Amino acid sequence: MESVIVPAEAEGFVQSLETFSIKAVGSARWFRQHEYIEKLNMQAILNASAMQDEFIKELLVSYEKIPLLVHEMILVEVWKQKVFPILCQLQDFNPKSTFHLYMVIHHEATIINLLETIMFHKDSCEAADDAVLDLVDYCHRKLTLLASKAIRENTTAQINLKDKTDVSSIEELQIQMVALEFEISLKAVSVLRYITDHTNSISVINRMLCTHNLPCVLVQLIDCCPWSRCREGEVEKYMNSKWQKIPVDDHLKMTKLDGQVWISLHNLLLKEDCQRKYDFNRFNKNQMLKLRGFLTEVLVDQLPNLLELQRFLAQLAVTDPGPPKKELVLEQIPEIWNHIVSENSGKWKAIAKYQVKETFNPSENDLRLHAERLAQTYNLDVMESLLPEKPKCGGCGKEAAKRCSRCQGEWYCNRECQVKHWPKHKKACQLMVEATEKIQMDLHINN
């Protein structure tokens, strides 16, 4: 299997990771770190999928960099909420390319993807230390968004915006951000499940059960199931980063996301430490009993552990558990989000203006340099090995078998689609070709 980076190179990347201020988001130094994390993420996925030595996880644990990853992910989340909307409204902001902005928005997705891969292991959860509290808060924000109507309304708005013929570059970026936000929120479901698997911290359990009442949020997710929808009379489910039509025989088949939510509920309701902390008051009890309607024989057959949950709910229906035990004298609280927001309060517009001038208005030469680094970061053979299925046509979205002969970076199903898509692809294609030629020339000179 192709490798993105070797262990010695990965160690250098991990050692060099640092925290940034919100003003520095998008800077050249920040971008260099983004490339490092992108490579670490791809290698971690390759190692996990091939069941090889997960040296990326080991390095992040031993160098105590997992709290830093959580910080950098939340930093971009705050930037998206506080700075990006102001930046889009500035009259003097009309970038030639939104590539810089997209990579900043994508950074959050890269980190949550990496965390999803490594948090499967207990030592990663332990190495996150106090940042687990911040991660629980982060997951709660994403799951609440997922369970609300907002994400579905945003997706509808995204589709309507796509249908417009005169979409500006900023509007197109907003479409991409909505799609990424949905992906990120789904990754947060898995991360939360791994936290419920591994944590024994009273503060973390208290945060999940008492502060955020996550069992009720998870019940709402099972009820609304945002990764499943019905369009034109056909059931579609979101799997492998896209909506797929589900055959009638598979309508009741559990998806990975369904499984993650059910396992999280199993952990939060049945672990002894959690049962002592959770308040089964009338509202919470009624919410939990809603689960009985979903626990069918077909579901339990697919995940036998749910039989234990089914028995617990049957007992809960006829009993009134006592009040929770108050064991916490001093409670730890998450700090990252509050620290970033308080440190930059009242400065959001100034930061946006600074970044418009200094960061997100690159010259042609800057764009070319970024394209060169992008070509080095994304090895096409490696990227193909990470794909769960065959590439899709850049024009129509159907399965594709032919690449663009110039840049090798875009796929098409036929010549007609390629010609039709060329006006959109032309600039990116030229940048990629020039970047590849420059890399080859540098390699030739060095050799």
Contacts in CASP RR format, 6 or more apart in sequence:
PFRMAT RR
TARGET T0000
AUTHOR 0000-0000-0000
METHOD contacts of the structure
MODEL  1
MESVIVPAEAEGFVQSLETFSIKAVGSARWFRQHEYIEKLNMQAILNASA
MQDEFIKELLVSYEKIPLLVHEMILVEVWKQKVFPILCQLQDFNPKSTFH
LYMVIHHEATIINLLETIMFHKDSCEAADDAVLDLVDYCHRKLTLLASKA
IRENTTAQINLKDKTDVSSIEELQIQMVALEFEISLKAVSVLRYITDHTN
SISVINRMLCTHNLPCVLVQLIDCCPWSRCREGEVEKYMNSKWQKIPVDD
HLKMTKLDGQVWISLHNLLLKEDCQRKYDFNRFNKNQMLKLRGFLTEVLV
DQLPNLLELQRFLAQLAVTDPGPPKKELVLEQIPEIWNHIVSENSGKWKA
IAKYQVKETFNPSENDLRLHAERLAQTYNLDVMESLLPEKPKCGGCGKEA
AKRCSRCQGEWYCNRECQVKHWPKHKKACQLMVEATEKIQMDLHINN
1 46 0 8 1.000
1 50 0 8 1.000
1 52 0 8 1.000
1 385 0 8 1.000
2 46 0 8 1.000
2 379 0 8 1.000
2 381 0 8 1.000
2 382 0 8 1.000
2 385 0 8 1.000
3 43 0 8 1.000
3 46 0 8 1.000
3 382 0 8 1.000
4 39 0 8 1.000
4 42 0 8 1.000
4 43 0 8 1.000
4 46 0 8 1.000
4 379 0 8 1.000
4 382 0 8 1.000
5 13 0 8 1.000
5 39 0 8 1.000
5 40 0 8 1.000
5 43 0 8 1.000
7 55 0 8 1.000
7 59 0 8 1.000
10 39 0 8 1.000
10 40 0 8 1.000
10 43 0 8 1.000
10 55 0 8 1.000
10 56 0 8 1.000
10 59 0 8 1.000
11 59 0 8 1.000
13 36 0 8 1.000
13 37 0 8 1.000
13 39 0 8 1.000
13 40 0 8 1.000
14 40 0 8 1.000
14 56 0 8 1.000
14 59 0 8 1.000
14 60 0 8 1.000
14 63 0 8 1.000
14 65 0 8 1.000
15 63 0 8 1.000
16 33 0 8 1.000
16 36 0 8 1.000
17 33 0 8 1.000
17 36 0 8 1.000
17 37 0 8 1.000
17 65 0 8 1.000
17 68 0 8 1.000
17 69 0 8 1.000
18 33 0 8 1.000
18 68 0 8 1.000
19 68 0 8 1.000
19 71 0 8 1.000
19 72 0 8 1.000
19 75 0 8 1.000
20 27 0 8 1.000
20 29 0 8 1.000
20 30 0 8 1.000
20 33 0 8 1.000
20 72 0 8 1.000
20 75 0 8 1.000
22 75 0 8 1.000
22 78 0 8 1.000
22 79 0 8 1.000
22 82 0 8 1.000
22 83 0 8 1.000
22 340 0 8 1.000
22 344 0 8 1.000
22 351 0 8 1.000
23 344 0 8 1.000
23 351 0 8 1.000
23 354 0 8 1.000
23 355 0 8 1.000
24 30 0 8 1.000
25 75 0 8 1.000
25 76 0 8 1.000
25 79 0 8 1.000
25 83 0 8 1.000
25 104 0 8 1.000
25 355 0 8 1.000
25 359 0 8 1.000
26 100 0 8 1.000
26 103 0 8 1.000
26 104 0 8 1.000
26 355 0 8 1.000
26 359 0 8 1.000
26 360 0 8 1.000
27 358 0 8 1.000
27 359 0 8 1.000
31 100 0 8 1.000
31 103 0 8 1.000
31 370 0 8 1.000
31 373 0 8 1.000
33 72 0 8 1.000
34 103 0 8 1.000
34 107 0 8 1.000
34 110 0 8 1.000
35 373 0 8 1.000
35 376 0 8 1.000
35 377 0 8 1.000
37 69 0 8 1.000
37 72 0 8 1.000
37 107 0 8 1.000
37 110 0 8 1.000
37 111 0 8 1.000
37 114 0 8 1.000
38 110 0 8 1.000
38 377 0 8 1.000
38 378 0 8 1.000
39 377 0 8 1.000
40 56 0 8 1.000
40 60 0 8 1.000
40 114 0 8 1.000
41 110 0 8 1.000
41 111 0 8 1.000
41 113 0 8 1.000
41 114 0 8 1.000
41 117 0 8 1.000
42 382 0 8 1.000
42 383 0 8 1.000
42 386 0 8 1.000
43 56 0 8 1.000
44 54 0 8 1.000
44 56 0 8 1.000
44 57 0 8 1.000
44 114 0 8 1.000
44 117 0 8 1.000
44 118 0 8 1.000
45 113 0 8 1.000
45 117 0 8 1.000
45 386 0 8 1.000
46 52 0 8 1.000
46 382 0 8 1.000
46 385 0 8 1.000
46 386 0 8 1.000
47 53 0 8 1.000
47 54 0 8 1.000
47 55 0 8 1.000
47 56 0 8 1.000
47 57 0 8 1.000
48 54 0 8 1.000
48 117 0 8 1.000
48 120 0 8 1.000
49 386 0 8 1.000
54 118 0 8 1.000
54 121 0 8 1.000
56 114 0 8 1.000
56 118 0 8 1.000
57 117 0 8 1.000
57 118 0 8 1.000
57 121 0 8 1.000
57 124 0 8 1.000
59 65 0 8 1.000
60 66 0 8 1.000
60 69 0 8 1.000
60 118 0 8 1.000
60 124 0 8 1.000
60 127 0 8 1.000
61 118 0 8 1.000
61 123 0 8 1.000
61 124 0 8 1.000
61 127 0 8 1.000
64 127 0 8 1.000
64 129 0 8 1.000
66 115 0 8 1.000
66 118 0 8 1.000
66 124 0 8 1.000
66 127 0 8 1.000
66 128 0 8 1.000
66 129 0 8 1.000
66 131 0 8 1.000
67 128 0 8 1.000
67 129 0 8 1.000
67 130 0 8 1.000
67 131 0 8 1.000
69 111 0 8 1.000
69 114 0 8 1.000
69 115 0 8 1.000
70 115 0 8 1.000
70 128 0 8 1.000
70 131 0 8 1.000
70 134 0 8 1.000
70 135 0 8 1.000
70 138 0 8 1.000
70 336 0 8 1.000
71 131 0 8 1.000
71 134 0 8 1.000
71 336 0 8 1.000
72 107 0 8 1.000
72 111 0 8 1.000
73 107 0 8 1.000
73 108 0 8 1.000
73 111 0 8 1.000
73 112 0 8 1.000
73 115 0 8 1.000
73 138 0 8 1.000
74 134 0 8 1.000
74 138 0 8 1.000
74 336 0 8 1.000
74 337 0 8 1.000
74 340 0 8 1.000
75 340 0 8 1.000
76 104 0 8 1.000
76 105 0 8 1.000
76 107 0 8 1.000
76 108 0 8 1.000
76 111 0 8 1.000
77 108 0 8 1.000
77 138 0 8 1.000
77 141 0 8 1.000
77 337 0 8 1.000
78 337 0 8 1.000
78 340 0 8 1.000
78 341 0 8 1.000
78 344 0 8 1.000
79 104 0 8 1.000
80 105 0 8 1.000
80 108 0 8 1.000
80 177 0 8 1.000
82 341 0 8 1.000
82 344 0 8 1.000
82 348 0 8 1.000
83 348 0 8 1.000
83 351 0 8 1.000
83 352 0 8 1.000
83 355 0 8 1.000
84 101 0 8 1.000
84 105 0 8 1.000
84 177 0 8 1.000
86 348 0 8 1.000
86 349 0 8 1.000
86 352 0 8 1.000
87 93 0 8 1.000
87 352 0 8 1.000
87 355 0 8 1.000
87 356 0 8 1.000
87 360 0 8 1.000
88 170 0 8 1.000
88 174 0 8 1.000
90 352 0 8 1.000
90 353 0 8 1.000
90 356 0 8 1.000
92 356 0 8 1.000
93 170 0 8 1.000
93 356 0 8 1.000
93 360 0 8 1.000
93 361 0 8 1.000
95 101 0 8 1.000
95 169 0 8 1.000
95 360 0 8 1.000
95 361 0 8 1.000
95 362 0 8 1.000
96 361 0 8 1.000
96 362 0 8 1.000
96 364 0 8 1.000
96 367 0 8 1.000
97 169 0 8 1.000
97 362 0 8 1.000
97 367 0 8 1.000
97 427 0 8 1.000
98 169 0 8 1.000
98 170 0 8 1.000
98 172 0 8 1.000
98 173 0 8 1.000
99 362 0 8 1.000
99 367 0 8 1.000
99 370 0 8 1.000
100 359 0 8 1.000
100 360 0 8 1.000
100 362 0 8 1.000
100 370 0 8 1.000
101 173 0 8 1.000
101 360 0 8 1.000
102 173 0 8 1.000
102 176 0 8 1.000
105 173 0 8 1.000
105 176 0 8 1.000
105 177 0 8 1.000
105 180 0 8 1.000
106 180 0 8 1.000
108 180 0 8 1.000
108 184 0 8 1.000
109 180 0 8 1.000
109 183 0 8 1.000
109 184 0 8 1.000
109 187 0 8 1.000
112 184 0 8 1.000
112 187 0 8 1.000
112 188 0 8 1.000
112 191 0 8 1.000
113 187 0 8 1.000
115 135 0 8 1.000
115 187 0 8 1.000
115 191 0 8 1.000
116 187 0 8 1.000
116 190 0 8 1.000
116 191 0 8 1.000
116 194 0 8 1.000
118 124 0 8 1.000
119 125 0 8 1.000
119 128 0 8 1.000
119 191 0 8 1.000
119 194 0 8 1.000
119 195 0 8 1.000
119 198 0 8 1.000
120 194 0 8 1.000
122 197 0 8 1.000
122 198 0 8 1.000
125 132 0 8 1.000
125 194 0 8 1.000
125 195 0 8 1.000
125 197 0 8 1.000
125 198 0 8 1.000
125 199 0 8 1.000
126 198 0 8 1.000
128 135 0 8 1.000
130 332 0 8 1.000
130 334 0 8 1.000
130 335 0 8 1.000
131 336 0 8 1.000
132 195 0 8 1.000
132 199 0 8 1.000
132 201 0 8 1.000
132 204 0 8 1.000
133 203 0 8 1.000
133 204 0 8 1.000
133 207 0 8 1.000
133 332 0 8 1.000
133 333 0 8 1.000
133 334 0 8 1.000
134 334 0 8 1.000
134 335 0 8 1.000
134 336 0 8 1.000
134 337 0 8 1.000
135 191 0 8 1.000
135 195 0 8 1.000
136 192 0 8 1.000
136 195 0 8 1.000
136 204 0 8 1.000
136 207 0 8 1.000
136 208 0 8 1.000
136 212 0 8 1.000
136 334 0 8 1.000
137 207 0 8 1.000
137 212 0 8 1.000
137 334 0 8 1.000
137 337 0 8 1.000
138 188 0 8 1.000
138 337 0 8 1.000
139 188 0 8 1.000
139 189 0 8 1.000
139 191 0 8 1.000
139 192 0 8 1.000
139 195 0 8 1.000
140 212 0 8 1.000
140 214 0 8 1.000
140 217 0 8 1.000
142 184 0 8 1.000
142 185 0 8 1.000
142 188 0 8 1.000
142 189 0 8 1.000
143 185 0 8 1.000
143 188 0 8 1.000
143 189 0 8 1.000
143 192 0 8 1.000
143 214 0 8 1.000
143 217 0 8 1.000
143 218 0 8 1.000
143 221 0 8 1.000
144 217 0 8 1.000
145 151 0 8 1.000
145 181 0 8 1.000
145 185 0 8 1.000
146 182 0 8 1.000
146 185 0 8 1.000
146 186 0 8 1.000
146 188 0 8 1.000
146 189 0 8 1.000
146 221 0 8 1.000
146 226 0 8 1.000
147 217 0 8 1.000
147 220 0 8 1.000
147 221 0 8 1.000
147 224 0 8 1.000
147 226 0 8 1.000
151 181 0 8 1.000
151 182 0 8 1.000
151 185 0 8 1.000
151 226 0 8 1.000
152 226 0 8 1.000
154 178 0 8 1.000
154 181 0 8 1.000
155 178 0 8 1.000
155 182 0 8 1.000
157 178 0 8 1.000
158 175 0 8 1.000
158 178 0 8 1.000
158 179 0 8 1.000
161 167 0 8 1.000
161 171 0 8 1.000
161 174 0 8 1.000
161 175 0 8 1.000
162 175 0 8 1.000
164 171 0 8 1.000
167 175 0 8 1.000
182 238 0 8 1.000
183 241 0 8 1.000
186 227 0 8 1.000
186 238 0 8 1.000
186 257 0 8 1.000
189 221 0 8 1.000
189 257 0 8 1.000
189 260 0 8 1.000
189 261 0 8 1.000
189 264 0 8 1.000
190 256 0 8 1.000
190 257 0 8 1.000
190 260 0 8 1.000
192 214 0 8 1.000
192 260 0 8 1.000
192 264 0 8 1.000
193 260 0 8 1.000
193 261 0 8 1.000
193 263 0 8 1.000
193 264 0 8 1.000
193 267 0 8 1.000
195 204 0 8 1.000
195 208 0 8 1.000
196 208 0 8 1.000
196 263 0 8 1.000
196 264 0 8 1.000
196 267 0 8 1.000
196 268 0 8 1.000
196 271 0 8 1.000
197 263 0 8 1.000
197 267 0 8 1.000
199 205 0 8 1.000
200 273 0 8 1.000
202 273 0 8 1.000
202 277 0 8 1.000
202 327 0 8 1.000
202 328 0 8 1.000
203 328 0 8 1.000
203 331 0 8 1.000
203 332 0 8 1.000
205 273 0 8 1.000
205 274 0 8 1.000
205 277 0 8 1.000
206 277 0 8 1.000
206 328 0 8 1.000
206 331 0 8 1.000
207 334 0 8 1.000
208 214 0 8 1.000
208 268 0 8 1.000
209 215 0 8 1.000
209 268 0 8 1.000
209 274 0 8 1.000
209 277 0 8 1.000
209 278 0 8 1.000
209 279 0 8 1.000
210 277 0 8 1.000
210 278 0 8 1.000
210 279 0 8 1.000
210 324 0 8 1.000
213 284 0 8 1.000
214 264 0 8 1.000
214 268 0 8 1.000
215 265 0 8 1.000
215 268 0 8 1.000
215 269 0 8 1.000
215 278 0 8 1.000
215 284 0 8 1.000
215 287 0 8 1.000
215 288 0 8 1.000
216 284 0 8 1.000
216 287 0 8 1.000
218 261 0 8 1.000
218 264 0 8 1.000
218 265 0 8 1.000
218 268 0 8 1.000
219 265 0 8 1.000
219 287 0 8 1.000
219 288 0 8 1.000
219 290 0 8 1.000
219 291 0 8 1.000
221 261 0 8 1.000
222 258 0 8 1.000
222 261 0 8 1.000
222 262 0 8 1.000
222 265 0 8 1.000
222 291 0 8 1.000
222 294 0 8 1.000
223 290 0 8 1.000
225 258 0 8 1.000
227 237 0 8 1.000
227 238 0 8 1.000
227 239 0 8 1.000
227 255 0 8 1.000
227 257 0 8 1.000
228 235 0 8 1.000
228 236 0 8 1.000
228 237 0 8 1.000
228 238 0 8 1.000
228 255 0 8 1.000
229 235 0 8 1.000
229 236 0 8 1.000
229 237 0 8 1.000
229 243 0 8 1.000
230 236 0 8 1.000
234 245 0 8 1.000
234 246 0 8 1.000
235 245 0 8 1.000
235 246 0 8 1.000
235 251 0 8 1.000
236 243 0 8 1.000
236 244 0 8 1.000
236 245 0 8 1.000
236 246 0 8 1.000
237 243 0 8 1.000
237 244 0 8 1.000
237 246 0 8 1.000
237 255 0 8 1.000
238 244 0 8 1.000
238 257 0 8 1.000
239 255 0 8 1.000
239 256 0 8 1.000
240 388 0 8 1.000
240 389 0 8 1.000
241 388 0 8 1.000
246 253 0 8 1.000
252 296 0 8 1.000
252 298 0 8 1.000
252 299 0 8 1.000
253 302 0 8 1.000
254 262 0 8 1.000
254 299 0 8 1.000
254 302 0 8 1.000
254 303 0 8 1.000
259 303 0 8 1.000
262 299 0 8 1.000
262 303 0 8 1.000
262 306 0 8 1.000
262 309 0 8 1.000
263 303 0 8 1.000
263 305 0 8 1.000
265 291 0 8 1.000
265 309 0 8 1.000
266 305 0 8 1.000
266 306 0 8 1.000
266 308 0 8 1.000
266 309 0 8 1.000
267 274 0 8 1.000
268 274 0 8 1.000
268 278 0 8 1.000
269 275 0 8 1.000
269 278 0 8 1.000
269 288 0 8 1.000
269 309 0 8 1.000
269 312 0 8 1.000
270 308 0 8 1.000
270 309 0 8 1.000
270 312 0 8 1.000
275 321 0 8 1.000
276 324 0 8 1.000
276 325 0 8 1.000
276 327 0 8 1.000
277 324 0 8 1.000
277 325 0 8 1.000
277 327 0 8 1.000
278 284 0 8 1.000
278 324 0 8 1.000
279 323 0 8 1.000
279 324 0 8 1.000
280 288 0 8 1.000
280 316 0 8 1.000
280 320 0 8 1.000
280 321 0 8 1.000
280 322 0 8 1.000
285 316 0 8 1.000
285 320 0 8 1.000
285 321 0 8 1.000
288 313 0 8 1.000
288 316 0 8 1.000
289 313 0 8 1.000
289 316 0 8 1.000
289 317 0 8 1.000
291 309 0 8 1.000
291 313 0 8 1.000
292 310 0 8 1.000
292 313 0 8 1.000
292 314 0 8 1.000
292 317 0 8 1.000
295 306 0 8 1.000
295 309 0 8 1.000
295 310 0 8 1.000
295 313 0 8 1.000
299 306 0 8 1.000
300 306 0 8 1.000
300 307 0 8 1.000
300 310 0 8 1.000
344 351 0 8 1.000
362 370 0 8 1.000
367 431 0 8 1.000
368 431 0 8 1.000
368 434 0 8 1.000
368 435 0 8 1.000
368 438 0 8 1.000
371 431 0 8 1.000
371 432 0 8 1.000
371 434 0 8 1.000
371 435 0 8 1.000
372 435 0 8 1.000
372 438 0 8 1.000
372 439 0 8 1.000
373 435 0 8 1.000
374 432 0 8 1.000
374 435 0 8 1.000
375 432 0 8 1.000
375 435 0 8 1.000
375 436 0 8 1.000
375 439 0 8 1.000
376 439 0 8 1.000
380 408 0 8 1.000
380 409 0 8 1.000
384 391 0 8 1.000
390 399 0 8 1.000
390 400 0 8 1.000
390 401 0 8 1.000
391 399 0 8 1.000
391 400 0 8 1.000
391 411 0 8 1.000
392 398 0 8 1.000
392 399 0 8 1.000
392 400 0 8 1.000
392 411 0 8 1.000
393 399 0 8 1.000
393 400 0 8 1.000
393 411 0 8 1.000
393 412 0 8 1.000
393 413 0 8 1.000
393 417 0 8 1.000
394 400 0 8 1.000
394 410 0 8 1.000
394 411 0 8 1.000
394 412 0 8 1.000
394 417 0 8 1.000
394 421 0 8 1.000
394 425 0 8 1.000
395 412 0 8 1.000
395 417 0 8 1.000
395 418 0 8 1.000
395 420 0 8 1.000
395 421 0 8 1.000
396 413 0 8 1.000
396 417 0 8 1.000
397 413 0 8 1.000
398 413 0 8 1.000
399 413 0 8 1.000
400 411 0 8 1.000
400 412 0 8 1.000
400 413 0 8 1.000
401 411 0 8 1.000
401 413 0 8 1.000
402 411 0 8 1.000
402 412 0 8 1.000
402 413 0 8 1.000
402 414 0 8 1.000
402 418 0 8 1.000
403 409 0 8 1.000
403 410 0 8 1.000
403 411 0 8 1.000
403 412 0 8 1.000
404 410 0 8 1.000
404 411 0 8 1.000
404 412 0 8 1.000
404 418 0 8 1.000
404 425 0 8 1.000
404 429 0 8 1.000
406 429 0 8 1.000
406 432 0 8 1.000
406 433 0 8 1.000
407 428 0 8 1.000
407 429 0 8 1.000
407 432 0 8 1.000
407 433 0 8 1.000
407 436 0 8 1.000
409 432 0 8 1.000
410 421 0 8 1.000
410 425 0 8 1.000
410 428 0 8 1.000
410 429 0 8 1.000
412 418 0 8 1.000
412 421 0 8 1.000
END
